[in-house]
Amino acid sequence: MTPTRRSRRLLATAVCVAALAAPALAANLEAQLDRTHVEAGESVQLLIREQGSGSGTEPDLSPLSRDFDVLDVSQSQRTEIRNFDVQRTHDWVVTLSPRRSGRLEIPPLQVGSERTQALALEVGGASAPNDASDLAAEPTKSGVFVEAQVDDQHPFVQGRSVLTLRVFAREGIVEASLAEPEIQGAIVERIGDDARSERTIGGERFDVVERRYSVVPQQSGQLEIPPVSLDAVVREAAPRSNRGFGGAFADPFHDFFGSGFGSAMPRMGSLIDQFFGSRSRRLRVHSDAIALDVKPVPPGVDLARWLPAHGLELSEAWSPDPGTFHVGEQVTRTVTIRAAGVAPSQLPDLEGPRVDGLKQYAEPATTASREIAGSLWSVKQQASVLVPTQPGTLELPAVEIAWYDVQAKEPRTATLPARTLEVLPAPGGAGPDTPAPATSADTSAPDAAPGAAAVATAPLDWRLAAAIGAAIGAAVSAGALLVRGRRRRRAADGGPGASPATPPGDGRPRSLAAAFEQACRSNDPAAAAVALVAWGRACFADAAPNTVGEVADRLGAPALRAEIEALNAVRYSAAGSAWQGDALLAAWRAARERKPARAPRGSGSLPALYPTR
């Protein structure tokens, strides 16, 4: 055999070997569904398996968006050695939720230079129930669904319609997340906390979770509330002979030790569930869309006074009851608005006008939503501390709120009538002709002797007046220096009477709390107020309080509120009565121990509301 012929044979042999080895080296790409038939609202899992050297790229899932929602994508890789042959496998498990019923196609998906084959999926035409009445007719169709209702489908513009979402779950739900409603052209606010109950429908028991929202349209015309989706993981029983993907994808080792969603590391719960014949599946269900017909403002109604409501009430409460007032005595007036068909944020402010001879200290207003006689009402309360500064008659003007009665279709006005208060002189003080109490700058001077007033009214020589003024000024300065020195010494010794202008420390809550405790033990109301506000601002940085009343609101303790009112009574009193700080310190400590933890808002998760059965 000539060398040329031998070379040709060797080359042909090499080509044949390379051709036979090519399929083993190239990637082998396949796809399969875990089920070929599902009901509407149920999910299906698509397994994409790449065997061989692999492309190193992720699958392009964009073609799926036409007919499916991608709920979850997980992947795993494994390498096996059999008879010195290395086999690599890369799996992607894609959880899909069909968007419509009928015969759907999983289109070919690109992974590197390879493409999967197309797959067919049959989706049942009967959708998940949209409300309890639908389920009563067909109780076996779906174990999880969302119901949406509004209390008023024809609200006025800037009127409130309450959207209620109810999640019905017959099967054990491992976890669930309810999306927040997104409504264009409306202000949406969540109302209260979720309510949980049970309901029997068609002879079957359902767990029900109810969540409510305030929807306030901002323009008239048609307004659509789009469907709200619920993503859930449901635990269901499954035959041990039907675990995941079969056929060419069957792998007992991988099926037993892999988790239900294809993660590389198994969870102990998944192993136990699979061993005893149960599994979890993901699903996405939607509520129905709701159309609102928003009515415009009626002709002739003043837009500046537009407040559409089904009812509105005004009331007031006094503490203590102001039978008679004394100069410097504190009384708290609380004005309350209750309105149905209005969001709490729509209720107007209640700041009263200035009244001569009366100091008013308004606390921050509080708002809430409450069930009253089976209807949802918005409530706003405004508390003000009133301190008269001179004896005589005080006239508190009437409080009026204009609103539109949507049931009677006519404007109305809610009114608190004007009130007349008789103010007596302070106990032990001067008669009715006594002028208003002196300011803080005047009260630092010692009281003048009875004869000094007569001397002051007589004409004096300017030299004598200057001498008297200088003497009084020197006495005031010496007294101030003496008091300041005593306070410094007492503060250094930790004794009573120490009242720093600002709380000492490094600004941390612990240091500020120590300053407040010291002020209470020293019976110093001014220092206690300053330290309490500083401590509150350090602890509640997200909504820093500016007054002692706001600190009480943050802690939410009635006993602390009562002691703070007593503190304010001493601070605002012209008589300068004594104050004991032990009660305030005890109430603050009790409120601090029971201070509730703040939960983040806006989360749609419902992890603790569905027990696993």
Number of C-alpha atoms within 10 A of each C-alpha: 5 6 8 8 9 10 11 11 12 11 10 11 12 12 12 12 10 12 11 11 11 11 11 13 13 13 20 17 20 19 21 23 21 14 14 14 16 17 19 25 26 21 23 23 25 20 23 21 21 23 20 18 16 18 15 10 10 11 15 13 15 10 13 17 12 12 16 18 15 17 17 13 17 14 17 16 15 11 11 11 9 7 6 7 7 11 14 15 18 19 21 22 22 21 22 23 23 26 16 15 18 15 13 16 15 20 16 17 20 18 19 14 8 17 17 20 14 13 15 14 18 17 22 16 13 14 18 22 28 16 18 19 12 13 18 15 12 15 16 11 15 21 18 25 25 26 19 22 18 19 12 16 16 17 23 26 21 26 26 28 24 23 23 16 21 22 22 24 21 21 19 19 24 20 19 22 16 21 16 16 18 14 16 13 15 19 16 21 19 17 19 12 9 14 12 14 11 13 15 12 17 14 9 12 14 19 21 20 19 17 18 20 21 22 25 25 26 17 16 17 14 13 19 15 19 16 19 19 18 21 17 23 16 21 19 15 12 16 11 13 7 10 18 18 17 14 7 8 16 12 11 11 8 13 18 16 18 19 21 21 23 21 17 16 10 15 14 10 12 19 19 13 19 22 13 13 16 17 24 21 18 24 22 24 27 22 22 18 12 15 14 18 17 22 17 14 18 13 7 7 13 12 10 7 12 17 27 28 22 18 18 24 15 17 14 13 12 14 11 10 11 15 8 10 22 19 24 28 22 26 19 21 20 18 20 20 23 22 25 23 28 28 29 23 13 16 17 12 13 20 14 13 11 11 13 11 17 18 17 19 14 18 18 16 18 13 18 15 18 16 10 11 7 7 10 17 23 23 22 22 19 19 22 21 20 19 23 31 24 23 24 17 13 18 14 16 15 12 17 13 19 18 21 22 18 17 10 9 11 12 17 15 13 16 14 15 11 10 10 11 15 15 23 20 21 21 12 7 11 11 12 13 10 11 11 13 15 11 9 9 7 10 11 12 15 11 9 8 8 8 8 10 10 9 10 10 8 8 8 11 9 9 9 10 13 12 12 12 12 12 12 14 13 12 14 15 13 12 15 14 12 12 12 13 12 14 18 16 14 16 17 10 10 14 13 16 18 23 22 18 10 14 25 13 13 9 14 12 16 14 16 25 20 16 25 27 22 24 28 25 20 23 20 23 21 18 22 28 22 22 28 24 23 26 25 24 20 17 18 13 9 8 11 17 23 15 18 23 20 20 25 23 18 18 20 16 18 13 16 25 21 15 20 21 18 17 22 19 22 20 20 19 18 22 16 11 9 10 17 15 20 15 16 23 20 16 18 23 14 15 19 14 9 11 13 11 6 6 7 6 7 10 11 12 15 16 13 10 18 19 12 12 10
